[in-house]
Amino acid sequence: MRFDVDLDLRGEVCPYVFIKARLMLEDMAPGKVLRCITDYPPAAQNVPRNFEIIGEEVLLVQQRDESTWEIYVRRQG
């Protein structure tokens, strides 16, 4: 999947994964896509849910390997 900004958050735990991803997304133009990489299992569920709650579009959550997930979020207007 195509993305505009890549944010590697491996080593971070919640709520910091979501906070850092949200701050990055807020600096992006509407329509741009952020890819977040995390190795914290609860973030694979919590981060997409929190983005949906605040009205951002979660495009994809996929597990890359045994301990890493990618979360793609499109910035809304």
Contact map, one row per residue, 1 for C-alpha under 8 A:
11100000000000000000000000000000000000000000000000000000000000000000000000000
11110000000000000000000000000000100000000000000000000000000000000000000000000
11111100000000000000000000000001111000000000000000000000000000000000000100000
01111100000000000000000000000001111000000000000000000000000000000000000000000
00111110000000000000000000000000111000000000000000000000000000000000000000000
00111111000000000000000000000000011110000000000000000000000000000000000000000
00001111100000000000100000000000011110000000000000000000000000000000000000000
00000111110000000000000000000000000111000000000000000000000000000000000000000
00000011111100001000000000000000000111100000000000000000000000000000000000000
00000001111100000000000000000000000011110000000000000000000000000000000000000
00000000111110000000000000000000000001110000000000000000000000000000000000000
00000000111111011000000000000000000001110000000000000000000000000000000000000
00000000001111111000000000000000000000010010000000000000000000000000000000000
00000000000111111100000000000000000000010110000000000000000000000000000000000
00000000000011111110000000000000000000000000000000000000000000000000000000000
00000000000111111111000000000000000000000000000000000000000000000000000000000
00000000100111111111100000000000000001000010001000000000000000000000000000000
00000000000001111111110000000000000000000010011001000000000000000000000000000
00000000000000111111111000000000000000000000000000000000000000000000000000000
00000000000000011111111100000000000000000000000000000000000000000000000000000
00000010000000001111111110000000000100000000000000000000000000000000000000000
00000000000000000111111111000000000000000000000000100000000000000000000000000
00000000000000000011111111100000000000000000000000000000000000000000000000000
00000000000000000001111111110000000000000000000000000000000000000000000000000
00000000000000000000111111110000010000000000000000000000000000000000000000100
00000000000000000000011111111000000000000000000000000000000000000000000000100
00000000000000000000001111111000000000000000000000000000000000000000000000000
00000000000000000000000111111101000000000000000000000000000000000000000000100
00000000000000000000000001111111000000000000000000000000000000000000000000101
00000000000000000000000000011111000000000000000000000000000000000000000001111
00000000000000000000000000001111100000000000000000000000000000000000000001111
00110000000000000000000000011111110000000000000000000000000000000000000001100
01111000000000000000000000000011111000000000000000000000000000000000000111100
00111110000000000000000010000001111100000000000000000000000000000000001111100
00111110000000000000000000000000111110000000000000000000000000000000011110000
00000111100000000000100000000000011111000000000000000000000000000000011100000
00000111110000000000000000000000001111100000000000000000000000000001111000000
00000001111100001000000000000000000111111011000000000000000000000001110000000
00000000111100000000000000000000000011111000000000000000000000000011100000000
00000000011111000000000000000000000001111111000000000000000000000011000000000
00000000000000000000000000000000000001111111100000000000000000000011100000000
00000000000001000000000000000000000000011111110000000000000000000000000000000
00000000000011001100000000000000000001011111111100000000000000000000000000000
00000000000000000000000000000000000001011111111100000000000010000000111000000
00000000000000000000000000000000000000001111111110000000000000000000000000000
00000000000000000100000000000000000000000111111111000000000000000000000000000
00000000000000001100000000000000000000000011111111100000000000000000000000000
00000000000000000000000000000000000000000011111111110000010010000000001000000
00000000000000000000000000000000000000000000111111111000000000000000000000000
00000000000000000100000000000000000000000000011111111100000000000000000000000
00000000000000000000010000000000000000000000001111111111110000000000000010000
00000000000000000000000000000000000000000000000111111111110000000000000000000
00000000000000000000000000000000000000000000000011111111000000000000000000000
00000000000000000000000000000000000000000000000001111111000000000000000000000
00000000000000000000000000000000000000000000000000111111100000000000000000010
00000000000000000000000000000000000000000000000000111111110000000000000011110
00000000000000000000000000000000000000000000000000110011111000000000000011110
00000000000000000000000000000000000000000000000100110001111110000000001111000
00000000000000000000000000000000000000000000000000000000111110000000001111000
00000000000000000000000000000000000000000000000000000000011111000000011110000
00000000000000000000000000000000000000000001000100000000011111100000111100000
00000000000000000000000000000000000000000000000000000000000111110000111000000
00000000000000000000000000000000000000000000000000000000000011111111110000000
00000000000000000000000000000000000000000000000000000000000001111111110000000
00000000000000000000000000000000000000000000000000000000000000111111100000000
00000000000000000000000000000000000000000000000000000000000000111111000000000
00000000000000000000000000000000000000111000000000000000000000111111100000000
00000000000000000000000000000000000011111000000000000000000000111111110000000
00000000000000000000000000000000000011101001000000000000000011111011111000000
00000000000000000000000000000000001111000001000000000000000111110001111100000
00000000000000000000000000000000011110000001000100000000011111000000111110000
00100000000000000000000000000000111100000000000000000000011110000000011111000
00000000000000000000000000000000111000000000000000100001111100000000001111100
00000000000000000000000000000111110000000000000000000001111000000000000111110
00000000000000000000000011011111110000000000000000000001100000000000000011111
00000000000000000000000000000110000000000000000000000011100000000000000001111
00000000000000000000000000001110000000000000000000000000000000000000000000111
